[in-house]
Amino acid sequence: MKHGKILVVDDNQGIRKALKLLLAPHFSEVEIIASPSTLVSTMESFKPNVVLLDMNFYTDINTGNEGLFWTSELKKMYPDVQVVLFTAYADIALAVEGMKRGAFDFIVKPWDNEKLISTLKSAYEATPKGTKTAVKKTQENEMFWGSSTAMGEIRHAMERIAPTDATVLITGENGTGKDVLAREIHAASSRKHQPMICVDAGAITETLFESELFGHVKGAFTDAHADHVGKFEQANGGTLFLDEIGNIPLHLQAKLLRVLQNRTVTRVGSEKQIAIDIRLICATNMNLEKMVQEGRFREDLYYRINTVQMHLPALRDRAGDILPLAEIFLKKFAEKYRRQTDAIAADAAQSLVSHAWSGNIRELQNVIEKAVILSEGKLLKQKDLSLNASARSLSSASQTLEEAEEKTIRDTMTRCNGNLSMVAKELGISRPTLYSKLKKYDI
């Protein structure tokens, strides 16, 4: 018995004719269109279960941008419809990006008939059949504490300060998980049943800063067609997380400081003061102490947000956690993309451990996600990994262990702005040991 309604979108007339003949015996209905210009109207009238979508059309030829755009739009407007991407060999990287945006799978041209039909049938089987299914609760936002001394101390500090209302400043490089740590603090606090509102402070334009954070009343400015509740009010009773706080311009820092001092907000266009009760957590990858010295960050605001400071180490400084994290991501993405890959080959493991990871945990997650999508079989191999030339190897002839140790200490001294206590904690060594190594390497 034939099941499923398939919509094919491809600008090649020969391909359209071939697919019409190939798919008709296997599915209840097959609709073919030449351009995404009629995609939305066809979706409404035909109501397909699966869309086979070409990556390239007439405009921006061979870039794949249209395929990515329409994948995102289809999953946004019709989340239950499965999208299978149709791509040339050169477009595989774009197809991987398409799967990250929600596509079910991708088929490479020229295609294998059996694989194409099997993939479309699998996509159809993955669509909801009118019955409600339980949504699996994922744990992907939980903190991975690992085995390093530095992370153990952060966890201990988090458990002590979380139940309080102390303001916390989380520092660390991009991709180290500052937002995840903020959620851990909120989840362990007495405010855990209240909202946690997250704001990328650096992404808010200066003109909308007050409106977004403090709210506005109807008529306050041209586009203010209704009252707007700002982030501070939304977080009332809970936690407000201000990420990338170092990016806030100096003249707007004063307005933020005033709200934090008075614990009241005044919506744009109003004179009424509204009391707020929030727990504030901030994060930055910048050296705020240096910015204060240079006059680029207000000293009084710095002390206001820095009651407790927690510094997340870079992934390269917790090398023992790389493979356990990689295995967590492997399991997560193998399930998400319906792959059988369940182990990491020895050569791939060595490459992962020796890589520099300038993008930290976020980079590792992206590398594993792409590798899982491209992998074949149960073993994730080195050829599946897309690692750039910045990889380092501690065992290479050009870098002895002592050289690696010296570089690690120097890098940590720079990140910690010369704070020896912080350096010792991050390296997991005692202060006397640190003094000895500083003398040894003339640092």
Secondary structure by P-SEA (a helix, b strand, c coil): cbbbbbbbbcccaaaaaaaaaaccccccbbbbbccccaaaaaaaaccccccccccccccccccaaaaaaaaaaaaaacccbbbbbbbcccaaaaaaaaaaacccccccccccaaaaaaaaaaaaaaccccbbbbbbbbccccccccccaaaaaaaaaaaaacccccbbbbbbcccccaaaaaaaaaaacccccbbbbbbccccccccccccccccccccccccccbbbbccccccccbbbbbcccccccccaaaaaaaaaaacccccccccbbbbbbbbbbbbbccaaaaaaaaccccaaaaaaaccbbbbbbcccccccaaaaaaaaaaaaaaaaaccccccccaaaaaaaaaccccccaaaaaaaaaaaaaaccccccccccccccccccccccccccaaaaaaaaaaaaaaaaccaaaaaaaaacccaaaaaaaaaaacc
